[in-house]
């Protein structure tokens, strides 16, 4: 049996389309468990208009705890995690069922987000395409990341490795931390047939998310000493961010240092090299104009990521835990 577990918080605008998409794709042996984290809108009322089980938390505690509560209440042997701001595409739930039937020893599988986000706008489109191209190359291969907005795991295995770390109060790097523990015992396989559309961040939201998650990822890295082999946190993107940051710094030294200009040019060439794969993908899929704008946005975000990483490095020794407060 598949238990679809969804944490919610003030998600009334997403629930009708999400639940419609789930039941449009329903399989015979399936349940939907919604764990509401003290919403103040109509999330619960809307959810209860569908054949789902709704669990209301007594106090707001974040998605990590909500997911754990959902798993504990679930009846299925397979847990399919979804976020509230996604839309399940055709065949995704059936593919989860079929994947574990074909691979009875498998413990975990993740899906992928469509290159078409739920929300309109250049930044959200860029983020959807950026994430997609950094995962799709790992199709049917072992990856180091787990995405609870579209990821499935055997229930007994999930409980055995200790569930989500509930010290994470927000949508932070709890999925990266869980992935570290999964990878010590089993493989996380990417299956692109399991696909959702996702609501990606706008520019202002992206700046906030990148800062917080970069700091917390740095703290997690110091704890686990492990890099990622896929997704936006792969080493090539870290190197790209370093090139963006140090090339930007070198601009200030051009008037006073003769080496600054060639250093700047060299770093820009490296920056373009590290980003060539996703840039070509965006150029082919969305056009040259979109790809050029994406290159400048990525450069700016790379600078922010490096500033966040430096803060993460400096703040780590003063952190009692390797996470930030919620």
C-alpha positions as CSV (number, residue, x, y, z in Angstrom):
1,X,0.0,0.0,0.0
2,X,1.2,3.5,-0.8
3,X,0.6,6.2,1.8
4,X,0.9,9.7,0.4
5,X,2.1,12.0,3.2
6,X,1.7,15.8,2.8
7,X,2.6,18.4,5.4
8,X,0.5,21.6,5.1
9,X,0.6,25.1,6.4
10,X,-1.7,27.8,5.0
11,X,-1.9,26.0,1.7
12,X,-5.5,26.6,0.8
13,X,-4.6,27.9,-2.7
14,X,-2.8,24.8,-3.6
15,X,-4.9,22.0,-2.0
16,X,-7.7,21.8,-4.6
17,X,-5.4,21.3,-7.6
18,X,-3.0,19.1,-5.6
19,X,-5.7,16.7,-4.4
20,X,-7.4,16.7,-7.7
21,X,-4.1,15.6,-9.3
22,X,-3.6,12.9,-6.7
23,X,-7.0,11.4,-7.1
24,X,-6.8,11.7,-10.9
25,X,-3.7,9.5,-10.6
26,X,-4.9,7.2,-7.8
27,X,-4.0,3.6,-7.6
28,X,-6.1,0.8,-6.1
29,X,-4.1,0.5,-2.8
30,X,-3.5,4.0,-1.7
31,X,-4.3,6.5,1.1
32,X,-3.6,10.2,1.6
33,X,-2.5,11.5,5.0
34,X,-2.4,15.3,5.4
35,X,-0.7,16.6,8.5
36,X,-1.7,20.2,9.1
37,X,0.8,22.4,11.0
38,X,-1.7,24.8,12.6
39,X,-2.9,26.5,9.4
40,X,-4.9,29.7,9.9
41,X,-6.7,29.6,6.6
42,X,-9.1,27.0,4.9
43,X,-6.4,24.3,4.3
44,X,-8.1,21.8,6.7
45,X,-11.7,22.5,5.4
46,X,-10.6,22.1,1.8
47,X,-8.7,18.9,2.5
48,X,-11.6,17.3,4.3
49,X,-13.7,17.8,1.2
50,X,-11.6,15.0,-0.4
51,X,-11.3,11.3,0.8
52,X,-8.2,11.9,2.9
53,X,-7.1,11.6,6.5
54,X,-6.4,14.9,8.1
55,X,-4.2,15.1,11.3
56,X,-4.1,18.5,13.0
57,X,-1.0,19.3,15.0
58,X,-1.4,20.9,18.4
59,X,1.3,23.5,17.8
60,X,3.3,24.7,14.8
61,X,6.5,22.6,14.7
62,X,7.6,22.5,11.0
63,X,7.5,20.1,8.1
64,X,10.0,17.7,9.5
65,X,7.8,16.8,12.5
66,X,4.7,16.9,10.4
67,X,6.1,14.3,8.0
68,X,7.2,12.1,10.9
69,X,3.7,12.3,12.4
70,X,2.3,11.4,9.0
71,X,4.6,8.4,8.6
72,X,3.7,7.1,12.1
73,X,0.0,7.3,11.2
74,X,0.4,5.8,7.8
75,X,-0.9,2.3,7.0
76,X,1.1,1.7,3.9
77,X,4.5,0.0,3.5
78,X,5.6,2.7,1.0
79,X,5.6,6.4,2.0
80,X,5.3,8.8,-0.9
81,X,6.1,12.3,0.3
82,X,4.7,15.3,-1.5
83,X,4.8,19.0,-0.6
84,X,1.6,20.9,-0.6
85,X,2.7,23.3,-3.4
86,X,3.0,20.6,-6.2
87,X,0.8,19.1,-8.9
88,X,1.2,15.4,-9.5
89,X,1.7,14.6,-13.2
90,X,0.1,11.7,-15.0
91,X,1.5,8.3,-14.0
92,X,3.6,9.4,-11.1
93,X,1.9,7.5,-8.4
94,X,1.6,4.4,-10.5
95,X,5.3,4.6,-11.3
96,X,6.1,4.7,-7.5
97,X,4.0,1.5,-7.1
98,X,5.6,-0.1,-10.1
99,X,9.2,0.9,-9.2
100,X,9.0,-0.9,-5.8
101,X,7.3,-3.9,-7.4
102,X,10.1,-4.1,-10.0
103,X,12.8,-3.6,-7.3
104,X,11.6,-5.3,-4.1
105,X,14.9,-4.7,-2.3
106,X,14.8,-0.9,-3.1
107,X,14.4,1.4,-0.1
108,X,14.1,4.8,-1.7
109,X,13.4,6.6,-5.0
110,X,13.0,10.2,-5.8
111,X,11.2,11.9,-8.7
112,X,11.8,15.2,-10.4
113,X,10.1,18.6,-10.9
114,X,9.0,19.6,-14.4
115,X,10.8,22.4,-16.2
116,X,7.4,24.2,-16.1
117,X,6.8,25.6,-12.6
118,X,3.3,26.1,-11.2
119,X,3.9,29.9,-11.0
120,X,4.8,32.2,-13.8
121,X,7.8,34.5,-13.9
122,X,11.4,34.4,-15.1
123,X,13.0,33.5,-11.8
124,X,10.7,30.5,-11.0
125,X,11.2,29.2,-14.6
126,X,14.9,29.5,-14.2
127,X,14.9,27.7,-10.9
128,X,12.7,24.9,-12.3
129,X,15.0,24.4,-15.3
130,X,18.2,24.7,-13.3
131,X,17.1,22.0,-10.8
132,X,15.9,19.8,-13.6
133,X,19.1,19.8,-15.7
134,X,21.2,19.1,-12.6
135,X,19.2,16.0,-11.8
136,X,18.2,14.6,-15.1
137,X,21.7,13.5,-15.9
138,X,21.5,11.1,-13.0
139,X,18.5,9.2,-14.4
140,X,18.2,5.8,-12.8
141,X,21.5,6.3,-10.9
142,X,22.4,6.7,-7.3
143,X,22.1,10.3,-6.0
144,X,23.1,11.8,-2.7
145,X,19.9,14.0,-2.3
146,X,16.4,13.2,-1.3
147,X,13.5,15.5,-2.2
148,X,10.4,15.1,0.0
149,X,8.3,17.2,-2.4
150,X,8.4,14.2,-4.6
151,X,10.2,11.2,-3.0
152,X,9.2,7.7,-1.8
153,X,10.7,5.5,0.9
154,X,9.9,2.2,2.5
155,X,8.1,3.0,5.8
156,X,10.1,0.4,8.0
157,X,13.4,1.7,6.6
158,X,12.5,5.3,7.2
159,X,11.6,4.5,10.9
160,X,14.7,2.4,11.2
161,X,17.1,5.2,10.3
162,X,15.4,7.6,12.7
163,X,13.0,9.6,10.5
164,X,13.4,13.4,9.9
165,X,15.4,15.4,12.4
166,X,12.8,17.5,14.1
167,X,15.3,20.1,15.3
168,X,14.8,21.6,11.8
169,X,11.8,23.8,12.2
170,X,11.5,25.2,8.7
171,X,11.8,23.9,5.2
172,X,15.5,24.0,5.6
173,X,18.1,21.2,4.9
174,X,16.2,18.5,6.7
175,X,16.0,16.6,3.4
176,X,19.8,16.8,2.9
177,X,20.4,15.6,6.5
178,X,18.0,12.6,6.0
179,X,19.7,11.8,2.7
180,X,23.0,11.5,4.4
181,X,21.6,8.8,6.7
182,X,19.8,7.0,3.9
183,X,23.0,6.8,1.8
184,X,24.8,5.1,4.7
185,X,22.4,2.1,4.3
186,X,20.8,2.2,0.9
187,X,20.7,3.9,-2.5
188,X,18.6,6.9,-3.5
189,X,17.6,6.4,-7.2
190,X,16.3,9.1,-9.4
191,X,13.3,8.1,-11.5
192,X,12.2,10.9,-13.9
193,X,8.9,9.1,-14.6
194,X,7.8,10.3,-11.1
195,X,7.2,13.9,-12.0
196,X,5.5,16.9,-10.4
197,X,5.1,20.6,-11.1
198,X,6.3,22.7,-8.3
199,X,5.8,26.3,-7.1
200,X,9.3,27.8,-7.2
201,X,10.4,30.9,-5.4
202,X,10.3,34.5,-6.8
203,X,13.4,36.7,-6.7
204,X,12.9,38.0,-3.2
205,X,12.0,34.5,-1.8
206,X,15.0,33.0,-3.6
207,X,17.4,35.4,-1.9
208,X,16.1,34.5,1.5
209,X,16.0,30.8,0.8
210,X,19.5,30.7,-0.7
211,X,21.0,32.5,2.3
212,X,19.4,30.3,4.9
213,X,19.9,27.0,3.2
214,X,23.5,27.8,2.2
215,X,24.4,28.6,5.8
216,X,22.7,25.4,7.1
217,X,24.2,23.3,4.3
218,X,27.7,24.5,5.3
219,X,27.0,23.6,8.9
220,X,25.8,20.1,7.8
221,X,28.9,19.7,5.6
222,X,31.2,20.4,8.5
223,X,29.3,17.7,10.5
224,X,29.1,15.0,7.8
225,X,32.0,16.0,5.5
226,X,30.0,14.9,2.4
227,X,29.4,16.7,-0.9
228,X,26.4,16.1,-3.2
229,X,26.7,14.4,-6.6
230,X,23.5,15.8,-8.1
231,X,21.2,18.8,-7.9
232,X,21.9,22.5,-7.4
233,X,24.3,21.7,-4.5
234,X,26.7,19.6,-6.7
235,X,30.4,20.7,-6.6
236,X,30.3,22.3,-10.1
237,X,27.8,24.8,-8.8
238,X,30.0,25.5,-5.8
239,X,32.9,26.2,-8.1
240,X,30.7,28.4,-10.3
241,X,29.7,30.4,-7.2
242,X,33.4,30.9,-6.2
243,X,34.2,32.1,-9.7
244,X,31.4,34.6,-9.6
245,X,32.3,35.9,-6.2
246,X,36.0,36.3,-6.7
247,X,35.6,37.7,-10.2
248,X,33.3,40.3,-8.7
249,X,35.9,41.1,-6.0
250,X,38.7,41.4,-8.6
251,X,36.8,44.2,-10.4
252,X,37.6,46.5,-7.4
253,X,41.3,45.9,-7.8
254,X,41.6,46.5,-11.6
255,X,42.5,50.3,-11.1
256,X,45.3,49.5,-8.6
257,X,46.6,46.0,-9.6
258,X,47.8,45.0,-13.0
259,X,47.0,41.3,-12.5
260,X,43.4,42.0,-11.5
261,X,42.1,42.3,-15.1
262,X,43.5,38.9,-16.3
263,X,42.4,37.3,-13.1
264,X,38.9,38.7,-13.7
265,X,38.9,37.4,-17.3
266,X,40.2,34.0,-16.2
267,X,37.5,33.6,-13.5
268,X,34.8,34.6,-16.0
269,X,36.0,32.0,-18.4
270,X,35.9,29.4,-15.7
271,X,32.4,30.6,-14.6
272,X,31.2,30.1,-18.2
273,X,32.8,26.7,-18.4
274,X,31.2,25.4,-15.2
275,X,27.7,26.6,-16.3
276,X,27.9,25.6,-20.0
277,X,25.7,22.5,-19.6
278,X,22.7,24.1,-18.0
279,X,23.1,27.2,-20.2
280,X,23.0,25.2,-23.4
281,X,19.9,23.4,-22.1
282,X,18.1,26.6,-21.3
283,X,19.2,28.2,-24.6
284,X,17.7,25.2,-26.5
285,X,14.6,25.0,-24.4
286,X,13.7,28.7,-23.8
287,X,15.8,30.7,-26.2
288,X,19.0,32.7,-26.2
289,X,17.4,35.7,-24.5
290,X,16.2,33.6,-21.6
291,X,19.6,31.9,-21.3
292,X,21.5,35.2,-21.2
293,X,19.3,36.5,-18.4
294,X,19.7,33.2,-16.6
295,X,23.5,33.6,-16.8
296,X,23.4,37.0,-15.1
297,X,20.9,35.8,-12.5
298,X,23.1,32.8,-11.7
299,X,26.1,35.1,-11.4
300,X,24.3,37.3,-8.9
301,X,23.1,34.3,-6.9
302,X,26.6,32.8,-7.0
303,X,27.8,36.0,-5.2
304,X,25.1,35.6,-2.6
305,X,25.8,31.9,-2.1
306,X,29.5,32.7,-1.4
307,X,28.6,35.4,1.1
308,X,26.2,33.0,2.8
309,X,28.9,30.3,2.8
310,X,31.4,32.6,4.4
311,X,28.9,33.4,7.1
312,X,28.2,29.7,7.5
313,X,31.9,29.0,8.0
314,X,32.3,31.8,10.5
315,X,29.2,31.0,12.4
316,X,29.7,27.3,12.6
317,X,32.1,27.3,15.6
318,X,29.5,29.4,17.6
319,X,26.6,27.1,16.8
320,X,25.6,24.7,19.5
321,X,23.9,22.6,16.8
322,X,24.6,22.3,13.2
323,X,21.4,23.9,12.3
324,X,19.8,27.4,12.7
325,X,16.9,28.1,14.9
326,X,13.5,28.1,13.3
